[in-house]
Amino acid sequence: MKVRFDRDTCIGMFQCVAEWDAFTEDTDAGKADLEGGEEVEPDVFERAVPADAELDAKFAARVCPVDAIEVYDDDGDQLV
């Protein structure tokens, strides 16, 4: 499973931070950061989701008010 985070879309509500500790607040920029994320496109980051954090990653994606977070299974199908 992997998570994809579009930082440009992020509006800094930080609801994802409350759901999964892989997200942190960058209050200076008014955006969240995905810790350990690799930039795959400008301002788009991806990282693997550990098996014990799959539920947290899904909740983080679901609570994002602007859909800046997407979760994909190992086959590349979008789950959230």
C-alpha angles and dihedrals in degrees: 000000000000137000125220119201125192102204093184090061092047114108096191102250087138095210088134090059090061091051104044130020091217086080119072134182121255097190092175091061095032090233139104122247126216106224112224092012121147117219105239096169130006106301092351116114133187135188139165117263115227114233092246092054100048094105092047091051091051092049091049090054093046095051096048104111093208100039093244090146126068129179123208131191123230091271091058095253115141113243099177 
